[in-house]
Amino acid sequence: MSINEEKELIRLNMRKYAALDDLDEARRKLSEAQREYACKRKAHQKAVQEYLDYAERRV
């Protein structure tokens, strides 16, 4: 393998690992966003149920 081929292989490996790092970061952000969404959805559902219970008592 020539020097240029080795350099190209090293460069491609560096790009590969950088892309894998970016993928890990994207997955972490997605997981965080999904947890936040689930928490907000649960709070919204609870608020809706509390309102419906309140409205039912008022009638």
Buried (B, 14 or more C-beta within 10 A) or exposed (E): EEEEEEEEEEEEEEEEEEEEEEEEEEEEEEEEEEEEEEEEEEEEEEEEEEEEEEEEEEE
